[in-house]
Amino acid sequence: MPRLIIVSGASGAGKSFLLRHLHDIDENFIPLKKATTRPHRQGEPLNESLDLIFNSPKEVVRSCDYKYTYCSHHYGIFKQDIYDTLSKGLSPIIIVADCETILEIKKDFKNALVLYVQNILSGEDLRNVLAKEGDPIEIEERIRRQNRSFQDYSNHLKKKLFDYVLINNFSEEFVNQITSVIHKEYTRYDSNYIFVIMSFLDKYNEVYKAFKHAGRLYNKKLNIERVDENKGYYIITEKIESCINKAGLIFCDITEMSPNVFYEFGYARAKNKDIIITAKTGTILPFDIRQYRTVFYDTPLGASRENTS
């Protein structure tokens, strides 16, 4: 179940520790290296660390797809590095210290898991710990960086950018938080599961069969289902939401303009799911759906054109 993981947080909050621990949990979690113009610090490797390539030329950083400036140094990430890692069935992890850059990445990787790490210490408590540990960064500068990072996080709260906030209290509890989040996210999400949103009217059964046929042709491991295929007692709305949460991809046919289809579509959008929208040729799209790419078909097994406006 490969999935991009983005880690952000205040300077010195424990982001690198989180990267190392995730890799310890599962070797399929792979830290990606960013290019950076900053040199190595005291105690760091000379050329590169777990997630950084030091002293990278500015031209290299500028050529990256995602780039930002942090504390006068430039950082860059190549989109292809993320794709290459995902294509191998691995989950890439990147540290990104800028919320606007995370928003840019999320446009391309909608199901990315975004974590924010916050240091529980502040004020004199933080100063005392930094002094005791011999931090290579001057203490007041480290505190200024922490404050700037938290302000950046606060400014983006309304955008619901982060899935989880992890509080680092420098104990086993921090490790337990990380482990709990990963267990929760990776037991409910299945990249081989496709959930179908559509009307249950008999006249759309052939469309549903076409979805399943296309899925099998692409990958025999894919599990494609509508909610009505689930047997037993359940509350229908809760079951639908659970299936959407689990799905790696959503098929949504909007030919039948039913309220339940649009409710489910809206819920999937709110969960940042990748959605393939389909409709029979001649369907008039509602104004707030027209902005999304829609595949039109004349017959269930034949897509005729796409609406890309």
C-alpha positions as CSV (number, residue, x, y, z in Angstrom):
1,M,0.0,0.0,0.0
2,P,2.5,2.6,-1.1
3,R,1.7,6.2,0.0
4,L,3.7,9.4,0.2
5,I,4.3,10.6,3.8
6,I,5.1,14.3,4.4
7,V,6.6,15.3,7.7
8,S,6.7,18.9,8.9
9,G,7.3,20.7,12.2
10,A,9.3,23.1,14.2
11,S,13.1,23.1,14.1
12,G,14.4,20.5,16.5
13,A,11.0,19.0,17.1
14,G,12.0,15.5,16.2
15,K,11.3,15.2,12.5
16,S,14.5,13.2,11.7
17,F,13.8,10.9,14.6
18,L,10.3,10.3,13.1
19,L,11.9,9.4,9.7
20,R,14.3,6.9,11.3
21,H,11.5,5.4,13.4
22,L,9.2,5.0,10.4
23,H,12.0,3.1,8.6
24,D,12.5,0.9,11.7
25,I,8.7,0.1,11.7
26,D,8.8,-1.0,8.1
27,E,11.7,-1.0,5.6
28,N,9.1,-0.1,2.9
29,F,9.1,3.4,4.4
30,I,11.9,5.1,2.5
31,P,13.3,8.6,3.4
32,L,13.8,10.7,0.2
33,K,16.8,13.0,0.0
34,K,16.2,16.7,-0.7
35,A,18.8,18.8,-2.4
36,T,19.9,21.7,-0.2
37,T,22.3,24.6,-0.6
38,R,23.1,24.5,3.2
39,P,26.4,22.9,4.4
40,H,26.5,20.1,6.9
41,R,26.5,21.0,10.6
42,Q,28.7,19.8,13.3
43,G,28.0,16.2,13.9
44,E,26.4,15.6,10.5
45,P,27.9,13.6,7.7
46,L,30.0,15.6,5.3
47,N,28.1,15.1,2.0
48,E,24.6,13.8,2.8
49,S,22.4,12.7,5.7
50,L,19.3,10.6,5.9
51,D,17.2,13.1,4.0
52,L,19.6,15.8,2.7
53,I,22.3,16.2,0.1
54,F,24.4,19.1,1.4
55,N,26.0,21.9,-0.7
56,S,23.8,21.2,-3.7
57,P,24.3,23.9,-6.4
58,K,21.6,26.4,-6.7
59,E,20.9,25.4,-10.2
60,V,20.1,21.9,-9.1
61,V,17.6,23.1,-6.4
62,R,16.0,25.5,-8.9
63,S,15.4,22.6,-11.3
64,C,13.4,20.7,-8.6
65,D,9.6,20.5,-8.9
66,Y,9.0,21.5,-5.3
67,K,11.3,24.0,-3.7
68,Y,11.3,26.4,-0.7
69,T,13.6,28.6,1.3
70,Y,14.2,28.0,5.0
71,C,16.6,30.0,7.2
72,S,18.3,31.5,4.1
73,H,19.0,28.1,2.6
74,H,17.3,26.5,-0.4
75,Y,15.7,23.1,-0.5
76,G,14.3,21.1,-3.5
77,I,12.5,17.8,-4.2
78,F,12.1,16.1,-7.5
79,K,8.6,14.8,-8.3
80,Q,10.0,11.9,-10.2
81,D,11.9,10.7,-7.1
82,I,8.5,10.3,-5.4
83,Y,6.9,8.6,-8.4
84,D,9.8,6.2,-8.8
85,T,9.6,5.2,-5.1
86,L,5.9,4.7,-5.3
87,S,6.2,2.6,-8.5
88,K,8.4,0.2,-6.6
89,G,5.6,-0.4,-4.0
90,L,7.5,1.7,-1.4
91,S,6.2,4.6,0.7
92,P,8.5,7.7,0.3
93,I,8.9,10.0,3.3
94,I,10.0,13.6,2.9
95,I,10.5,16.4,5.4
96,V,9.1,19.7,4.2
97,A,9.5,22.8,6.4
98,D,7.1,25.0,4.5
99,C,3.3,24.7,4.4
100,E,2.8,26.3,1.0
101,T,5.2,23.8,-0.5
102,I,3.2,21.0,1.2
103,L,0.1,22.3,-0.5
104,E,1.8,22.2,-3.9
105,I,2.8,18.6,-3.3
106,K,-0.7,17.6,-2.2
107,K,-2.1,18.8,-5.5
108,D,-0.1,16.0,-7.2
109,F,-0.3,13.4,-4.4
110,K,-3.8,13.9,-2.9
111,N,-3.7,10.9,-0.6
112,A,-0.4,11.9,1.0
113,L,-0.3,11.4,4.7
114,V,0.8,14.7,6.3
115,L,2.2,14.8,9.8
116,Y,3.2,17.8,12.0
117,V,5.6,17.3,14.9
118,Q,5.5,19.7,17.8
119,N,8.1,19.9,20.6
120,I,6.4,19.9,24.0
121,L,9.1,22.1,25.4
122,S,9.2,25.9,25.2
123,G,10.8,28.9,27.0
124,E,13.4,28.1,29.7
125,D,12.6,24.4,29.6
126,L,13.7,24.3,25.9
127,R,16.7,26.5,26.5
128,N,17.9,24.2,29.3
129,V,17.6,21.1,27.1
130,L,19.3,22.8,24.1
131,A,22.2,24.0,26.3
132,K,22.6,20.5,27.9
133,E,22.6,18.7,24.5
134,G,25.1,21.2,22.9
135,D,22.8,22.0,20.0
136,P,25.0,23.2,17.0
137,I,22.5,26.0,16.4
138,E,22.5,29.0,18.7
139,I,19.8,28.6,21.3
140,E,17.8,31.8,20.6
141,E,18.0,31.1,16.9
142,R,16.6,27.6,17.5
143,I,13.7,29.1,19.5
144,R,13.0,31.7,16.8
145,R,12.8,28.9,14.2
146,Q,10.4,27.0,16.4
147,N,8.2,30.0,16.7
148,R,8.2,30.7,13.0
149,S,7.4,27.1,12.2
150,F,4.4,27.1,14.6
151,Q,3.2,30.4,13.1
152,D,3.3,28.8,9.6
153,Y,1.3,25.8,10.9
154,S,-1.2,28.1,12.6
155,N,-1.8,30.1,9.5
156,H,-2.7,27.0,7.6
157,L,-5.0,25.4,10.1
158,K,-8.2,26.4,8.1
159,K,-6.8,24.6,5.1
160,K,-6.8,21.3,7.0
161,L,-3.4,20.5,5.7
162,F,-2.3,18.1,8.4
163,D,-3.8,14.7,9.1
164,Y,-2.1,14.4,12.5
165,V,-0.2,16.5,15.0
166,L,2.3,14.5,17.0
167,I,3.6,15.9,20.3
168,N,7.2,15.0,21.1
169,N,7.6,14.8,24.9
170,F,11.0,13.0,24.5
171,S,9.7,9.7,25.9
172,E,8.3,6.4,24.7
173,E,5.0,8.1,24.3
174,F,6.2,9.9,21.1
175,V,7.2,6.5,19.6
176,N,3.7,5.1,20.6
177,Q,2.0,8.0,18.8
178,I,3.9,7.4,15.6
179,T,3.3,3.7,15.7
180,S,-0.4,4.2,16.4
181,V,-0.9,6.6,13.5
182,I,0.9,4.3,11.0
183,H,-1.1,1.3,12.2
184,K,-4.4,3.2,11.9
185,E,-3.6,4.6,8.4
186,Y,-2.1,1.5,6.9
187,T,-4.7,-0.9,8.1
188,R,-7.7,1.1,6.7
189,Y,-6.2,2.1,3.3
190,D,-5.9,-0.4,0.4
191,S,-4.4,0.7,-2.9
192,N,-5.9,-2.3,-4.6
193,Y,-9.4,-1.5,-3.5
194,I,-11.7,0.6,-5.8
195,F,-15.1,1.8,-4.5
196,V,-17.8,2.6,-7.0
197,I,-20.3,5.4,-6.4
198,M,-23.3,5.2,-8.6
199,S,-27.1,4.6,-8.7
200,F,-28.3,1.1,-7.9
201,L,-31.0,1.2,-10.6
202,D,-31.0,-1.9,-12.8
203,K,-30.3,0.1,-15.9
204,Y,-26.8,1.0,-14.6
205,N,-25.8,-2.6,-13.9
206,E,-24.0,-2.9,-17.2
207,V,-22.0,0.2,-16.4
208,Y,-21.0,-1.4,-13.1
209,K,-20.0,-4.6,-14.9
210,A,-17.9,-2.5,-17.3
211,F,-16.0,-0.9,-14.3
212,K,-15.2,-4.4,-13.0
213,H,-14.2,-5.7,-16.4
214,A,-11.9,-2.7,-17.0
215,G,-10.3,-3.2,-13.6
216,R,-9.6,-6.9,-14.2
217,L,-8.0,-6.1,-17.5
218,Y,-5.7,-3.6,-15.8
219,N,-4.8,-5.6,-12.7
220,K,-6.3,-8.9,-11.6
221,K,-5.5,-8.0,-8.0
222,L,-7.9,-5.1,-8.0
223,N,-11.0,-5.4,-5.8
224,I,-13.9,-3.3,-7.3
225,E,-17.2,-3.1,-5.5
226,R,-20.3,-1.2,-4.7
227,V,-21.6,-0.9,-1.2
228,D,-24.6,-3.2,-2.0
229,E,-22.2,-6.1,-2.5
230,N,-21.5,-6.0,1.3
231,K,-23.7,-8.6,3.0
232,G,-25.0,-8.5,6.5
233,Y,-26.4,-5.7,8.8
234,Y,-24.8,-2.3,8.7
235,I,-25.8,1.4,8.7
236,I,-25.6,2.2,5.0
237,T,-24.0,5.7,5.4
238,E,-21.4,4.5,7.8
239,K,-20.5,1.6,5.5
240,I,-20.2,3.9,2.5
241,E,-17.9,6.3,4.4
242,S,-15.8,3.3,5.6
243,C,-15.5,2.0,2.0
244,I,-14.4,5.5,0.7
245,N,-11.9,5.8,3.5
246,K,-10.4,2.4,2.6
247,A,-10.4,2.9,-1.2
248,G,-7.2,3.7,-3.1
249,L,-9.4,5.0,-6.0
250,I,-13.0,6.0,-6.5
251,F,-15.2,5.4,-9.6
252,C,-18.1,7.8,-9.6
253,D,-20.9,7.6,-12.3
254,I,-23.1,10.7,-12.2
255,T,-25.5,9.9,-15.0
256,E,-28.3,9.6,-12.5
257,M,-28.4,12.9,-10.6
258,S,-29.3,11.3,-7.3
259,P,-28.6,13.0,-3.9
260,N,-26.8,10.0,-2.5
261,V,-24.3,9.9,-5.4
262,F,-23.4,13.6,-4.8
263,Y,-23.2,13.1,-1.1
264,E,-20.7,10.3,-1.6
265,F,-18.8,12.2,-4.2
266,G,-18.6,15.2,-1.8
267,Y,-17.4,13.0,1.0
268,A,-14.7,11.4,-1.2
269,R,-13.6,14.9,-2.3
270,A,-13.3,16.0,1.3
271,K,-11.1,12.9,1.9
272,N,-8.8,13.9,-1.0
273,K,-9.5,10.7,-2.8
274,D,-8.5,10.2,-6.5
275,I,-11.8,10.1,-8.4
276,I,-12.6,9.0,-11.9
277,I,-15.9,10.6,-12.9
278,T,-18.0,9.0,-15.7
279,A,-21.4,9.9,-17.3
280,K,-23.4,8.8,-20.3
281,T,-23.1,11.0,-23.3
282,G,-25.7,13.7,-23.2
283,T,-25.6,14.1,-19.4
284,I,-25.8,17.8,-18.4
285,L,-23.2,18.3,-15.7
286,P,-24.0,20.5,-12.8
287,F,-22.0,23.7,-12.7
288,D,-19.9,22.7,-9.7
289,I,-19.0,19.3,-11.4
290,R,-17.9,20.8,-14.8
291,Q,-14.5,21.8,-13.5
292,Y,-13.5,18.1,-13.0
293,R,-12.4,15.8,-15.8
294,T,-15.3,13.6,-16.8
295,V,-15.2,10.5,-19.0
296,F,-18.4,10.3,-21.2
297,Y,-19.5,6.9,-22.8
298,D,-22.0,6.0,-25.5
299,T,-22.1,2.3,-24.3
300,P,-20.8,1.0,-20.9
301,L,-17.7,-0.6,-22.6
302,G,-16.9,2.4,-24.8
303,A,-15.6,5.7,-23.5
304,S,-16.4,8.3,-26.1
305,R,-14.8,11.6,-25.0
306,E,-13.6,13.6,-22.0
307,N,-14.8,16.8,-20.6
308,T,-11.6,18.7,-19.4
309,S,-13.1,22.2,-19.0
